Each structure stands twice: as C-alpha cells, then as structure tokens.
Amino acid sequence: MTTQGWLQLLFLLALLAVSTPLIGAYMAKVYGGGKAPGDKFFNPIERVIYKLSGVNPDREQRWTSYALSLLGFSLASLLILYAQMRLQGHLPGNPNKFTGVPAALSFNTAVSFLTNTNWQNYSGESTMSMLTQMGGLAFHNFVSAAAGAAVAIALIRGLVRRRSTTIGNFWVDLVRTCLRVLLPFAFLVTLILISQGAIQNFHANKTVTTVTGQQQTITGGPIASQEAIKEVGENGGGPYNANSIHPFENPNGITNIIEIWGLLAIPFAFTYTFGKLAGDKKQGWVVFAAMMALFLLTTLIIMPIEARGSPKLTAVGVTQTVTANQAGGNGEGKDTRFGPIECGLFASATTHTSTGAVNCAHDSLLPLAGAVPLTNMMFGEVSPGGTGSGMYGMLIIALLSVFIAGLMVGRTPEYLGKKIQANEMKLVVLYILAVPLVILAFTSVAVVLPSAVGRLGNSGPHGLSEMVYAYTSSSNNNGSAFGALGGNTNWFNTTLALCMLVGRFFLMIPVLAIAGSLGRKQRVPVSAGTFPTGTPLFAALLVGVVLIVGALTYFPVLSLGPIVEHLVGKF
C-alpha cells in the first residue's frame, strides 16, 4: 500500500480519536435526562412537537409500550412514503414531471428507507421527484437512524437502571435524536460539502451541449443536504444512481474523507456515550476497542489487495504500480480521482456500518477484496454498525460473551452487575439467528429459480457472490450491492424487502425485551468469580465471539463464492 494510503487511514483514525469523546459526551447529556447543551434553543421546539403530537415527555414507557410505539410509527411512516411515491406524478415539487413509482418498487423502496437500508433498485435522478427525495426519502434518513439510536439508548438504560419497569419514552428519544444529534451534524457536513463543490439547488434537469458538441443532461437538486444525512445517519441511498462516485455528491478527496468520517463518527461515539451513562468509561472503551479491531482487521486486508492489483495482469506484463499518470492497482470500477486504495477504505467503512454508500463498484473488486465487504456485513454490522444498531448489536455480543465466560468458570454470567439468565439468552439466540436464517434461506431458493438467476450479471462463483451479497446487504440493513444484479423484479423487490423487515424489527424487538428484562433486575455485588468486562481481555473475547459466530454461520457460502473465485483465478 502507498504512503498516501497509510496517511489517509491514519488521518481518519485521528479524526475518530478526537470526535468519539466529544460527540459521545454530548450524546450522553442529550439522553441522560438532565440539562444538555442547546436546551434554550431546542426545548421550545420540542415542547411544540410534543404538544402537537399529544406526547407527554415526562411519562416513561415499559418495553412493550416502547416497542408498540416503534412499530406504530414505522407502519404509519411506511404507508405514507409508499403513497407518496405512487402518487408523486400528481404532487408538487416535481419539475422533471416524473410519473408515479410502480407498486413493487414503491414497496421495496419504502421498506428500504424505513429500515435504514436504502437499497435502491432504481436510478434516483430519473425516478424520484424532488418532493419525494426531500419530504419522503430524506425524512426517513433522519427518523430511521433516530429509531436505531432510540433502541440502543433503551438497552443501555435497561443495563444501568435498577428495578425499573420503564426504559424511557420512544417519542422523546426519537425527537431528541433528530433535533439535537442528526440535524446539527448533518448541517455541518452539508456546509463542508457545499464549500467543496457539491450542488445544492432546486433546478430541474437541464440538457446542455458539451465542448465536443454532444448533448448531456445535467441534473439538479438538493444534493449536498441529502448526501450529508445519508452518511451521518448511516443510510447510504443517494440521489444519484452512481452514488458517492458521482462528483456532484463527492467532489474531491476532502469530501471523500469527510464522508467516510461522517458515516463512522456517531456509531463509534455511541461507545463513549455508553461508558458515560454506565458510570464506567472503561466499559465504553472496551466496546470501542473491539469495534476498532474488527474495522482495522478487514480494512488492512482490502486496501493492500486492491492496491496490488490483479495478478493475472501482472503475469502478462501490465504495470499496476502508482505513477504520475495512473493510480495503480485494480482500476476496474474505480473513479480516477480516488483510485483503488480510497475505494478499499470507503468499501470497508461503509459495510462495517449500515451505510451502504459506495465510491467505487463493489462488483469490480478482486475476489478476496470483494469478500471483505461481504464479511463485514456478515459480522452483523457491529464494527461499529449503524446509528445505535451497531451499539445494541455489540452489547448483544457482550451478553453472549459473558454467558460463554460464565460457562467456562461455572457461574451465572453477569454484565454490569446484572445476571444474564435463560430469558435473556433465549432472546440473544433469536437475535443472532434471525438474520442468517433469511439470508441463507432466500439465497438457496433464488439460486434455483431461473427467473432470479437470469438477473445475475455473472455466472459461477461470482454470480453466487452477487446473490449472497444482495440478501446479506438487505438483511443487515446495509444497502450496498454487487451492482451487476438486476434487482428490479417482483421477486427481488418482495424478498429483499422481507429481509429488510426481518433484519430491522426481528432484532429491535428482542433488544427491547432484553432491555425491559434487565431493567427490572437488581444489581448483584462484584465477587471473586465475577468476570471483569472492563479489560482488554474482554475486548479480545468480544472480537473472538464475533469472528467465531460469523465463521460458523457463513464460511461455507463464502467458500463457494469469493474464495473459490480467487482459487480458480478467473479475474
């Protein structure tokens, strides 16, 4: 890997080292129940929202009420977005006169943005009106991320409270996350993107004549603002089909690194928030260390592989080294502004989170490099995962880890002074098995359906990787893809949407149930047999459990896909 590549990675790590405690401490005050920065500005706005919606912000909810509020809000927002897309041809804010979106595609897209997946079986610049983009899709970019944060905070409350029957108020957590965390952060990133050349306007598409005499359509729209919340909220779906490769979304190297930092900042900051709310910063740093170890593990695999390039080309004498005239490495599917190294860094970051934005074609990655984003998602999006979802995912792994440690020493496992018993472990198992079940089940059906196989862009092992990637991405609410798959069919629109729903709500509900169960418990005193969880050893155990669970679940399908493709050498 080049010196430039190392410097970019080190600069990103430095940004995260600075932002994690700053943002994390701020979020701890936002969710802590006391005074928080910006109260004089935000409190009046929140009071108006609560009054209009009939919410009593001082009334906390049991986990069942919290879950019902989450599901009710999700159902209502799903139906509204679906109707908006179907009727967009009759609504204002449509200067390009786009017609309504077909039913199956509207269902897939509505579910996709509801679940923070942002899988897109369409070209945004030629399908969605500006009203749909701003009032529908961008709205869900905020609230879907906020819902994940709310569930994470509810689980943290369940861990740190004693004999409490409530875990907070969903509506308060949702509103405060949108107003106090996502909006300010997205506003800051928007300003940076605009300053570097990302467009922000309300212009309709314009046809212009280029210097060579060709006709070209220049698209307009509020791009920078949607790009900002797309990264900050770990959403991923962009207004352009080319996503973050498009220069209107990602103009240069500065915006590229800012977008990578933006999609990682809040998930990593949640670890510091956890430590502050738990009253033990070591607990937060242990989770941070485990997340960072997993992130660096695969990032330091994909970047050198892509920088090295294809051995097939090297064997026939093609130079793939970095020169003044070429970026070097594997140039297929890359933008020459970024090259293969920045592609590898972006690909790793976007699939370690639930973002799914891309600045290169993942389908063009070398086989083992392509296995990295696939593996990142198969880890369960916990390193650092999505806004809140990565935090509660890693805490579920922590519960599993202390259970395993308890079996080793013959004691009832404990985490933060709470005994982890049969009820919690049943819910943990449900959480861990739900996503692999739908990924492997739907993939196994799809690979024997001629209509589904016919939509693949490749055959053989790479074709299997395309199929597995689609179901893994949707089930883990990521949204990126091996783009050669033609997913705009009734089969894929329906089954991928079902995977998104399972990957979102079949995980959130067990998490809330665990939060309610743990919140009712009293803390037990630390004894000689208590396994310490604020140590490097526990961080290593967390990493080991993630790797072992992932390998036991997915290694066979990885062997038949990218690993076989690498061994065969047809790339």
N, C-alpha and C positions, 0 to 999 in steps of 0.2 A: 504494500500500500504506500502511496506517496506521502511526502511531508505535509502537503496540503490537506490530505485526508485525515491525518492524525491531528492536525491543528483544528480542523472543523469539529472533530469529535471532542477534543479537549475543551474547545470553546463552548460547545453545547453543555458539557458536564459542568463547566464553571457557571454558566447561566443557571443551571438547575440547582447547583450548590447554593447560590445566592437567593434564588426565588423560592425554594422549598420552605425554609423557615419563615420568610416574610409573608408569603401567601398563606402558608399553613397557620401561622399565628393569627392572621387576620380572620381566616375562616373559623378558627376556634372561638373568637369573640362573636362572630356572626351567629354561630349555632349554640353558644354557651349559655344563652338565656339572660345575660346581663347587658351592661352597656357595651355598645360596639361603635367603631369608627363610622361616622356618617349618619348617626342617629337623627340629628337635626334636619338633615335633608331627606332621609329615607322614611322615617317614622310617619310623617304626614301622608306620604304616598301610600304606604302600607295600610294605614287606617282607612283611607278611601277605598282601597281594593277590598279589604275585609268587610266594610260596610255594604258595598255594592253586591258582594257575593254572599253575604249573610254568614260569614265565618266569625266565630268567637276565638280570637287568637290566644286567649288565656285558658281555653279548655283543651286539655290534652286527650289523646285517644289511646285505647287499648290497641294491641297489634291487629286485631280483627277489623276494627273500625278504620285504622290506618290503611290496611290492605284494601278494604272496600272503597275508601276514598281514592286510592291509587287506581283501582280498576274502573271505578265510575268515571273519573276524569279521563282516563285513557280511552274508554269506549266512546264517550261524547266527542273527544277531540279527533278520534279516528273517523267517526261518521261525518263530522264537519269537513275534514280535509278531503275525504272521498267525494262528498257532494261538491265541494269547491272545484276539484279537478274535472269532474264530469260536466259541470256547468260553466267552466271558465270561458267558453265561447260566447256566453250571454252576459258575462260580468265585465265591469270596467277594469282599467289597468291592463289592457291587452292591446298595446299599439301595433303588435305584429299580427293581430287577428288570428291567433291560434284557436283551433276548434277544441271541443271537449276531449278529454283523455279517455281511451277505451276502458271498459269496465274492469277487465282482468288486470290491466296495467295500473289503473287507479287503485285497485285493492292492494296490489303489491307495493305500490309507492306509498300509500297511506300507512300501511303496516310498517313499511321500512322506516319512515321518518318518525312514526310513533315510538318505535322500539330503539331509536338511536342507531339504527343500522345504516340507513341512507344508501342502500343498494339501489342502483338506477339502471333499469332496462330501457332507457330512452336517452336521447340527446337533449340536455336541458335547454340549449339555445334555440332548438327548433320544436319544442314540445310545450313548455310551461310558460304561461304569461307572467308578466312582472308581478301582478297581484298574487298569483299562485306562489311565485318564488318568495315574495316578501311576507305576505299575510298568511300563507299556508306552510311552506317548507321551512322558511327561516324561523317562524314561530315555534315549530316543533324542534328545531335545532336547539332552542332555549329550553323548552319545557321537558323534552325527553332527557336532556342532560341533567336538568334540575331534579327530575324524578329519581334518577340514579343516585344523585347526591343525597336526596332525602332518605332513601333506603339505607345508605351507608351510615348516615348520622343516627338513624333509628337503631341500627345494630350496635353502634358504639354506645348509645345510651343504655341499651339492654345490658351491655357488658359492664358498665361502670356504675349503674344505679343499684340500690339495694331494696329488695322487697317493694318494688314499684310495679303497679299494674298497668302503667302507661309508658309509651315510648316517644311521646312528642305529638305534634299536630302536623299532619301531612301538608295541609294548605299553607301553614306558616313556613314550613321548611321549603316548600316549592316556591313561594313568593320571595322569600329572603334569598334563596339561591339565585333566582333570576335577576332580582334587582341589585343585590349587593355584591354578588360574585361574578356572574357571567356578563352582565351588561357593562360594568366598568372595564373588565378585562377585554371584552370584545371591542369596546370603544377605543381603547389604547392600541390594540393590534390593528384596527381599521385605519387609524391615523398613520401608523407606520407604513401600512401597505399603500395608502394613497400617496404618501410622500415619496414612495419609490416607484410609482407609476401604475399601480393597479387602478382600474377605472371605477368610477362611481357616478352614475348618471341615470337618467330615465329615458334615454334615447331609444327609438325603435331601430331595428336593423337597417343599415344603410349599404347600398351597393355602390362601390367606387371602382374607378379604373386605376390599375396599378401602373408603375413606371414601364412595365413591359407590355402594356396595352391589354392586360387580362382583366376580367371582371371578378371582383371579390366582395363578399358580404362581410361587413364589419358589424359585429353585434354589440349592443349596449346593455346597460342595466346597472343596478346597484351591486356591483360585483365585490368590491373590497369589504363591504359590511357583511355580506353573506360568507365570504371566504374567512373572515375573522371568527365568526361564531362556529363555522364549520370545523375549524381547528381547535378553538378554545373549548368547545363543547364535545369534542371527540365524535363529530358527526360524520364528516367525510364526503357527503354528496355535494358536488359543486354545481354552479350554474352552467358550466360548460362540460361537454362530453369528454374533452381532453383532461379535465380535472386540473390538478395543480401543475401539469406540464404546460398549460396554456399561459402565455405571457401576460394576459390580462389578469389572471389570478395570481401568478407567481412570477413577477417581472425579472428578478435577478438573484444573485447569491445571498444578498442581505435578507430579502423576503423569504428565501428558501430556509435559511437557518432560523428565522423568526417563526415561521410556520411550524417547523419541527419542534422548537422550544414551546410554542403555544399549545401544541397537542399533548405535550408531556408534562407541562407545568402543574396544572391542577391535580391530576392523578398522583403525582409524586408529593405534592403539598398536602394531600389528604393524610399521608402518613404522619406528618408533623402535627396536623390537627388532631389525629387520633391520640398521639402521645400527650398533647396538652390536655385534652378532655379526660384522658385516663389518669391524669396526675402523675404520669411517669413517662418522661420523654424517651427513655431507653426503649420502651415498647414500640414507639413510633419509629425510632431509628433502626430497630431490628427489622421491621417490615420494609422500611426504605432500603436497607442493605440487601434484603432478599430480592426485592423488585429490581434493584440496580444490577445485581449479579446476573439475573436472568436476562436483563436487557443487554448487558455487555457481552454475555456469552454468545448470543447469536449475532449481535451486531459485528463482533470481531471475526465472525465466520463469513458473513455475506459480503462485507466491504472488500476484503482481500480477494475473494473468489471473483467478484465482478471486475476488480482492478486488474487481475491477472489475465482475464480474457479466456477465449476458447482454446483449449489445447489442440483442437483439430486445425485451427487456423495457424497456430504456431508451428505445427508439424509441416505445413506446406510453405513455410517461409514468410507468412504475413506478420508484419511488425505490429504489436499491440502495446508498445510502450508509450508513455506520455512524452509528447514532443510539443514544440511550439505550434504545430499545425493540427494536432489531434489530441483528444482527451485520453486516448489509450483505453486498454481493457475491452470489455464486452460492450461495443457501441450499439448493438441492436436494441431498438425500442427506447433509446435514450435521447434526451434533448442535449445538444452540444453545449448549451450554457451550463449544464450541471455535470454531465458525464456519469460513468458507472459508479464512482465512489459515492457521490452525493445521492445517487439513486439507491445504493445499498443502505445508506444511513436513513434515508426517508422511508424506504420499504420496511426496514426493521422497526423504526419508531411507530409507523402508522399501524403495524399489525401487532406490536406489543400493546398498543392501546386499541380501543374500539373505534378508531377514527376511519380508516379505510381510504383516506385521500392518497393520491399517488402522484409522483413527479416523473414516473417512467412506466413502461409497460411491464407488469409483473410476468406476463406470459412469455416475455423475451429473456427473462433471467436464465442463467445457466442452471442445469438441473439441481445441483446441490444448493445453489443460491436461491432457487425457487422454492426449495424445501424449507428455507428459513422462515419466510412469512407464513407459510402453511403451518409450520411447527409452532410459531409464536401464538397463532390463534388457537391451536390445539392445547396449549398450556392453560387455556381458559381465560385469556385476556386479564392476567393478574400482574403484569410486569411492565408498566404499572396499571394497565387496564383503562377502562373508561372513567368518566366523571362519576365517582362514587362506586361504580360497579367493580372497578379494579380493587378498591379498598375492601368492599364486603366480600369479594371473591378471595382475596388473600386472607382475610380473617376466617373464612370458612376453612381454608387450608390450615390455618393456625389451630383451629379446633380439631381437625383431623390429626395434625401433627402431635398435639398434646395427648390425644387419645392413643396414638401409636406408642408414644413415650410412656404413657401410663401402663400399657400392656407389658412393656419391657421390664418395668420395675414392680409390677403387681399392685398398683394403686389406682384409685379413681382419678382420672385426669382432671386437672384444674387449669383454668386460664383466667388471669386477672382476678383470682380468688373465687371464681365461680366453678362449681363442679360440672363437668361435662358428662352427662348421663345418657341413658338409652334414648330418651325422647329427642335430645339434640342430635345424636349420632344418626338416627333414622332420617332426620331432615337433612343432615350433611350428605348422607349417601344419595338421597333423592336429588340434591343439588348437583352432585358430581356426575350422576348417571344420566340425567335428563338430556343434556346436550349431545354427548356421544351417541345416545340411542337414536336420536332423529338424524344425526349426520350419517351414521353408518346404514341405518335403515333406508333412508331415501336415496342414498348413493347406490346401494345394492339393487334397488328397484330401477333406478334411472339407467344404470349401465346395461340392463337387458331390455329396455324399451327402445325400439328402433327410432321412434319419433324424438326421444331425448338424445340418443347417441348421434342422430343426424344433425343435431345443433352444435356438436363439438367442432372446433376448428382444427383439431389434430387427432390422430389415431394413436394406438399403442399406449405406452406408459404416460406420455404427456397428456393424452386425452383423458386418462383416468385422473391425473393430477388436476386438470381443468374441472372435472366433475366434482371431485372431493373438495377442491378449493371453494367452489360455489356454495356447497352446503355447509362447509366449515365456516365460511365468512358470514353467511346469513344466520346460522345458529348461534354464533358468538357475537352477533350484532356488530360486525366489523364493516362490511360493505364493499371492500375491495374485491377484485376479481382477476382471474386469468382471462383477459378481455376477448379471447378468441371464441368463447362460449356465447352462442346466440340465445340469450335468456328470455327474450320477449315472446314467450308462448304461454298458452293457458297452463300447461303442466308446470313449467318453471315458475311462472308468476304465482301460482297457487301453492306449490310445495315449498318454495323458498319463503313465502310469506308465513306459512305454518311454522317453519323452522325459526323464523324471527320471533314469533309469538312465544314459542316454547323457550327459546334462548333468553327471553326477557322475563316473562311472567312466571314460568315454571321455576325460575331461580329466585326472583324477588319475593314471592310468597313464602317459600321455605325460610328465606333470610329473615323476614318479618316475624315468622312464627318462632324462630330461634331467638330473636330479639325479645319477644314477649316472654318466652320461657326463662331466659337468663335474667331478665329484669326482675322477675318475681323472686329470685333466689337471694339468699343472704350470702355475704362473702365468708369464706372459711379462712381461718388463720394459716399463715405460712408455716410449714413444718419441715422437718429434715427430709421428708420424702417428696416435697413439692419440686417439680421440675422447673427450674428457672427459665423464664421466657424473655428476659431482657438481656440476653447474652449472644455473642457471635455463634455459639454452638446452636442455639435455637434458630438463628438466621440460616445456618447451613442446613438444619433439618427442614426448614420451610422449602428451601431450594430443592433439596433431595426429594421431598414428597411430591412437589410439582413435576419434577423430571420423571419420577417413577410412575406416577399415575398417568402422565401423558404417554410414556413409552408403552406401558401395559395396554393402554387403550388403542393407540393409533399406529404403533410400529409396523404391524402387518400391512396396512394400507399405504404407509409411507414407503415400505419396501417394494411394493408393486408399482408405485408411481415414480417419484423423483429418484429414488435410489437405483432402481432398475434402469431408468433412463440414463443415469450417469454411467452405470457399468456397461451398458450397451454402447455408449459413446456416440450416439447419433445427434450431435449438437454442434 
